[in-house]
Amino acid sequence: MSAPDWIALGGSAPAVGYVGAWNPTTAYQPGQVVLQNGVYWFAAVSSTGVDPGNSFWPGSIGTSLPSTPTDGMEYTLVDSLTAPTYAWRFKYVAGITGANKWVFVGGSPAYAFVATRETTTSTTYVNLTTNGPQIIVPRTGDYIVRYGCGAFHSVAGQACAIGVAVGDTTPAVDELIFCAANGYTMMLVGEQKLLAVPSGSAIKDRYRTTSATGSFENRWIEVEPVAVA
């Protein structure tokens, strides 16, 4: 795992290595100590312009990623520090040419579930009475989405469909199930990779029928990042 650029020593002046207040234009070397906002910091690696206050251990965790990351930094992103519903660990790779330099290296997916049976007669994709289920993504980036539900149709030989979309758009891929008999429940399951999903967007399940009434229950979705900006 990557070492932090700076290590906090606390509020006591060190006996050796002190070179004064931190200056963003100074090239610091390992072993030097600076003072910033009442805290002394020990330089673990060579750096210039790396704010000590933004130096994180690989085990650091928070609800937003560091604003001034350095190459190789690792950080765990959660939606809550008291009751997280997901934990995504990222590694910052400065050499990536695109915007998504935070690469997902492990953690638990975000998950949502709706048990209630609900119906639609729409032959184009719609939200059901209970929207989703859905996940609001915290960062712009690429995501893997897995989703599914139980479904049955009021007419034998007709189909129910589920798809995953960003907001109230039309899913790019159908997951269809043709019902062999009226009321015969089948499982619909799918997986997709969604690219360049904007921060704050809802990734959600949406539904349609080929005719008459389609019923959907035990609906679920799980989302994990590939890489984010």
C-alpha positions in Angstrom: 0.0 0.0 0.0 1.1 3.6 -0.6 2.6 5.6 2.2 1.2 9.1 3.0 3.2 12.1 1.9 3.1 13.6 5.4 2.7 12.1 8.9 1.2 14.2 11.7 3.4 14.6 14.7 1.0 16.6 16.8 1.4 20.0 18.4 4.8 19.7 20.0 8.0 21.1 18.4 10.3 18.3 17.2 13.9 18.2 18.3 15.4 17.8 14.8 14.4 18.3 11.2 12.2 21.3 11.6 12.4 23.7 8.6 9.6 26.1 9.4 6.0 26.7 8.3 4.8 24.7 5.3 5.2 26.5 2.0 3.5 25.2 -1.1 6.5 26.3 -3.3 9.2 24.5 -1.3 10.5 21.1 -2.4 10.5 19.0 0.8 12.6 15.9 1.4 12.0 12.9 3.6 12.8 13.6 7.2 12.0 17.3 7.2 9.3 18.7 9.5 7.0 21.6 8.9 4.3 23.4 10.9 0.8 23.9 9.5 -2.2 25.2 11.4 -0.7 24.3 14.8 0.3 20.8 13.8 3.8 19.6 13.0 4.2 17.2 10.0 7.0 14.8 9.1 7.8 14.4 5.4 7.6 10.7 4.5 8.4 11.2 0.8 9.7 14.0 -1.5 7.0 16.5 -2.5 6.2 20.0 -3.6 2.8 21.6 -3.1 1.3 18.6 -1.3 -0.8 20.1 1.5 -0.1 18.2 4.7 -3.7 18.5 5.7 -4.6 16.4 2.6 -2.1 13.6 3.3 -4.0 10.4 4.0 -3.0 6.9 5.2 -4.1 4.1 2.9 -6.7 3.2 5.5 -8.3 6.7 5.5 -12.1 6.8 5.1 -14.6 9.5 4.4 -17.7 10.7 2.6 -15.7 12.5 -0.2 -12.4 11.8 -2.0 -9.4 14.0 -1.3 -9.4 17.2 -3.4 -5.6 17.2 -4.0 -4.7 13.5 -4.4 -1.2 12.2 -5.2 -0.2 9.2 -7.3 -0.8 5.9 -5.5 -3.0 7.4 -2.8 -5.7 5.0 -1.5 -8.9 6.0 0.1 -12.2 4.4 1.1 -15.4 6.3 0.1 -18.6 5.8 2.1 -22.0 7.5 2.1 -22.0 7.8 5.9 -19.4 7.5 8.7 -22.0 6.3 11.2 -24.2 4.0 9.1 -22.6 3.4 5.7 -24.5 1.4 3.1 -21.5 0.9 0.9 -17.7 1.1 1.2 -15.7 1.7 -2.0 -11.9 1.6 -1.9 -10.1 3.6 -4.6 -6.5 4.1 -5.7 -5.5 7.3 -7.5 -3.5 6.6 -10.7 -2.1 9.9 -12.0 -1.0 8.3 -15.3 -4.5 7.6 -16.5 -5.1 9.9 -19.5 -8.9 10.3 -18.9 -10.7 12.0 -16.0 -11.4 8.8 -14.1 -8.2 8.5 -12.2 -9.6 7.0 -9.0 -9.7 3.3 -9.8 -11.9 0.9 -7.8 -9.8 -1.7 -6.0 -12.4 -3.4 -3.7 -15.4 -3.0 -1.4 -19.1 -3.7 -1.0 -21.6 -2.7 -3.7 -24.4 -0.2 -3.0 -27.7 -2.2 -2.9 -31.4 -1.3 -2.9 -34.5 -3.5 -2.8 -38.3 -3.2 -3.2 -40.4 -6.2 -2.3 -43.8 -4.8 -3.2 -45.6 -6.3 -6.2 -46.5 -3.6 -8.7 -47.8 -3.6 -12.3 -47.7 -1.7 -15.5 -49.6 -1.8 -18.9 -47.0 0.4 -20.6 -45.2 -1.0 -23.6 -42.5 1.6 -23.2 -40.2 1.9 -20.1 -41.7 3.5 -17.0 -41.2 3.8 -13.3 -43.6 1.7 -11.2 -45.5 3.2 -8.3 -42.5 2.7 -6.0 -39.7 4.2 -8.0 -36.7 2.1 -8.7 -35.1 0.6 -6.8 -32.3 3.1 -7.4 -28.8 4.1 -6.3 -27.6 7.7 -6.4 -23.9 7.7 -7.5 -21.6 10.1 -5.6 -19.0 10.6 -8.3 -18.9 11.0 -12.1 -17.5 7.8 -13.6 -18.1 4.3 -15.0 -20.2 1.7 -13.0 -21.1 -2.0 -13.1 -24.8 -2.5 -12.4 -26.5 -5.8 -11.6 -30.3 -5.9 -11.2 -33.3 -8.2 -11.3 -36.8 -9.0 -10.2 -39.6 -11.6 -10.2 -42.1 -11.1 -13.0 -45.3 -12.6 -14.4 -47.8 -11.6 -17.1 -51.6 -11.6 -17.3 -51.5 -13.3 -20.7 -49.7 -16.5 -21.6 -47.1 -15.9 -24.3 -46.6 -12.2 -23.6 -43.5 -10.7 -21.9 -42.4 -8.6 -19.0 -39.2 -6.6 -19.3 -36.7 -4.9 -17.0 -33.9 -2.5 -17.9 -31.4 -0.3 -16.0 -31.2 3.4 -16.8 -29.6 6.6 -15.7 -32.6 8.6 -14.5 -35.9 8.5 -16.4 -34.3 7.5 -19.7 -34.9 4.4 -21.9 -32.7 1.4 -20.9 -30.2 0.5 -23.7 -30.8 -3.3 -23.1 -34.0 -5.3 -22.5 -34.1 -8.2 -20.2 -37.3 -10.0 -21.4 -39.2 -13.0 -20.0 -42.0 -14.6 -22.0 -44.5 -16.1 -19.6 -45.6 -19.7 -20.4 -48.9 -19.3 -18.5 -51.0 -16.6 -16.9 -49.5 -15.8 -13.4 -46.5 -18.0 -13.8 -43.6 -16.2 -12.0 -40.1 -16.1 -13.6 -36.9 -14.3 -12.6 -35.4 -11.5 -14.7 -31.7 -10.8 -14.1 -29.2 -8.5 -15.9 -25.8 -6.9 -15.7 -24.5 -3.9 -17.5 -21.6 -1.4 -17.6 -22.7 2.2 -17.6 -20.1 4.8 -18.8 -19.7 8.4 -17.8 -22.6 8.5 -15.3 -22.8 12.1 -13.9 -22.3 12.7 -10.2 -25.6 12.7 -8.4 -27.5 10.6 -11.0 -29.9 7.9 -10.1 -29.2 4.5 -11.6 -32.5 2.7 -11.5 -34.6 -0.3 -12.6 -37.4 0.5 -15.1 -40.1 -1.7 -16.5 -42.4 -2.4 -19.5 -44.7 -5.1 -20.9 -45.4 -6.3 -24.4 -49.1 -6.0 -23.9 -51.8 -6.0 -21.2 -50.5 -6.2 -17.6 -47.1 -7.1 -16.4 -46.4 -7.6 -12.7 -43.0 -7.1 -10.9 -41.9 -8.0 -7.4 -38.8 -8.5 -5.3 -36.9 -5.9 -7.4 -33.3 -5.2 -6.6 -30.2 -3.4 -7.9 -26.6 -3.3 -6.9 -23.9 -0.8 -8.1 -20.2 -0.7 -7.9 -17.7 1.6 -9.5 -15.1 0.8 -12.1 -13.3 4.2 -12.0 -14.4 7.7 -11.1 -13.3 11.2 -11.5 
